[in-house]
Amino acid sequence: MAAMGSGRGTMESQNQVQSDNVDRLKLLYPNVNEDETPLPRSWSTKDKFSYIGLSQNNLRVHYKGHGKTHKDAASVRATHPIPAACGLYYFEVRIVSKGRDGYMGIGLSAHGVNMNRLPGWDKHSYGYHGDDGHSFCSSGTGQPYGPTFTTGDVIGCGVNLVDNTCFYTKNGHHLGIAFRGLPPNLYPTVGLQTPGEVVDANFGQQPFVFDIEDMLRELRARTRLAIDEFPLPDEQGQWQQVLHRMVSSYLVHHGYCSTAQAFSRSTGQPIDEDIASIKNRQRISKLVLSGRIGEAIEVARRLYPGLLERDHELLLLLKCRQFVEMVNGSDSESLCEDGGDGECVDGGVGGADGSNGVATSVISHTGRAPPLAANGDHAPHTNGVSEAEAELRLGCDVDMPAAANGAHDGGELPLVKGMPGVTASVSALLRRAEGEGGSRASVERMLAFGRDLYAMSQDLKPDHYLKAMLEDAFSLLAYSNPWDSPNGWQLEAVWREPVCEAFNAAILEWAGLASVSPVEACVAQSGELLRRMARAALGACAFADLPALLRR
C-alpha cells in the first residue's frame, strides 16, 4: 500500500505548479530531500548583524552601519546550511556597489559564528575578501589567493562535499581551491563593512555565470569510475552465478515466461517456479495492465481461492482501480454482463470500437468525454426526474463544495447515495449515456458499483493511501470531462502498473514465494544506503546515480 501512496504523491507533485527557481534547484541538487535538509534559498532575516539590511526577497544585502573600523563589520548567513547530498554546492554574489572602500567578504560559516565580523575571521568561518583578494581561514590574517573584486563583478563560491574543499570563481573563471578540510553544515555567508556596499545573491534561482554543470559531470564520472573499479572477490565464476540467479529470478518474478525459459537455456540457470504458475500470473498481469480489472479478479479467485478473501486491502485496491477503469471505459462490469463467452448481453452497448467499458455511453469515440450539451455548456439541471434517476439522486451525510473548473452548473446538484463527499450530476450522466446512443443501465451499474465499493471501504476502514485513492476515484464523477479534471491523472494507463505489481506480489506471497525480486531488493537497499550517506554528510552520495547504473 505504501508503494501506491508514494506513486500517487509523485503524480501530485508533477501536477503541482512550481516556480522556476524550485525547478532549477531540484535539477541542480536532485538527491537532496528538502523535508530533511532544506536548501539555502535566501539570506536569513534573523541570523545576521544589525548593520545588515535585506531586500528583494531577501536576496539583496546592503550595509547600513557607520563603517569606521573593522568593529563595524556585519555579516549574514543563509536560511539553511548546505546539505551534504548536494555533492557539489555553488552560489554566486554580484557586486551591485563596492561602496566606500569595498571591504566585502564572501564565503561560509558555521552556525553560531559571530556575525559582527567579515567571514573568515573566526573559527569555522571562511571568506574571500574584495579589497585585497586574500582568503581568510578561521583567522584575522589572510593569505594571498585571487584578484580583488569591485562593482559589477560576480564572485562564486563552491563547496565540494566529496573532498571537503572550497573554491571561488570570478566572472566565470575558476580561481582554484581556497580551503581544505571543511567541517559539515556550513552556511553561505556574506559580510560588508563600509557605507554604500550592496550585493545580490543567486542561490541557483537564475543561471550561473560559471559553468557548474561541467564540474558536476566530472564528479559523476569520477564516482562512476570508482564503482566500476571496486575490487570483487577472485571467484569470478561464483559472482557470475549469483548474477544469473538474480536475473532469472527477476524474469520469473514479473512473469516474463518465454524470456525466463530462453535465459535458462542459455545459462543453465534453473527456474524455481512451475511454468504453469508463471503463465497464470502473467495472464492476470496482462488483464490488469489492459484495464480489465474485473476479469483479473475473477481469474485470481479461480486460480488462487482464498487469496482475495484473506487480503481485504488488496481487494479494495483492485476494486478502486476497477471503478476508475469503468469511468475510463476499459472495464466491462460497468457496461455489460458477461454471457460466458465475453460478449455483452445487454444490447451491444460496448460498440464497434472494441472498448468494453462506458465507451459509447459516456465517452466519445475519440477517447474523451463529450460535452453535456451541443453548445459545450453543461446540460441544465431539471426537477423532473424519472423513477430510476430519483433512486440514484439520494442524499448523503456529507456535502462538499462544488468542484472546480466548471464541473457543474449553479444549482444544487444531486449527491450519489453511499458515496459521501462526491457531488455528481447523475441526470447529466444519464443524459450523456442516452445522447451517445448507449444504455442508461451502464451508468446505473457504475454508480451501484461505486456505492458497493464505498460500503466495502467503510467495513474495512482503509489506511491513508487507500482512503485517498477512493476519494480521488469518486471525484471523477463530479466533472463533465474527467480527463481534464484535477484528478484526471488517474485515468492514465501508467497507474495500472503499481496495482499490477501489488497484485503480483500478493500472489507470490500467497504461494510461499518471495514477494520482491532480489534485483529490486538490491536496488532498494542501495537507495537506502545513499540516503543514510546523505544523513551522515558523505557528499559522494550525490553522484552515485542508480538509474544511470541500471541503464548500462
Salt bridges, closest charged atoms under 4 A:
GLU12 OE2 - ARG8 NH1 2.97
GLU34 OE2 - LYS26 NZ 3.84
GLU34 OE2 - ARG41 NH2 2.31
GLU36 OE2 - ARG535 NH1 3.70
ASP47 OD2 - ARG77 NE 2.63
ASP101 OD2 - ARG100 NE 2.99
ASP122 OD1 - ARG117 NE 3.75
ASP132 OD2 - HIS134 ND1 3.67
ASP153 OD2 - LYS170 NZ 3.81
ASP163 OD1 - ARG222 NH2 3.12
ASP200 OD1 - ARG60 NE 2.67
ASP200 OD2 - ARG94 NH2 2.91
ASP214 OD1 - ARG217 NH2 3.74
ASP228 OD1 - ARG552 NH1 2.50
GLU273 OE1 - ARG281 NH2 2.78
GLU295 OE2 - ARG292 NE 2.83
GLU298 OE2 - ARG301 NH1 3.37
GLU309 OE2 - ARG301 NE 3.55
GLU325 OE2 - ARG321 NH2 2.80
GLU325 OE2 - ARG496 NE 2.82
ASP346 OD2 - ARG445 NH2 2.69
ASP353 OD2 - HIS365 ND1 3.70
GLU389 OE2 - ARG393 NH1 3.87
GLU434 OE2 - ARG440 NH1 2.46
GLU444 OE2 - ARG440 NE 3.31
ASP472 OD2 - ARG8 NE 2.50
ASP484 OD1 - ARG368 NH2 2.67
GLU501 OE2 - HIS253 NE2 3.40
GLU501 OE1 - HIS254 ND1 3.57
GLU520 OE1 - HIS253 NE2 3.95
GLU520 OE2 - HIS254 NE2 3.00
GLU528 OE1 - ARG531 NE 3.14
GLU528 OE2 - ARG532 NE 3.13
GLU528 OE2 - ARG535 NH2 3.31
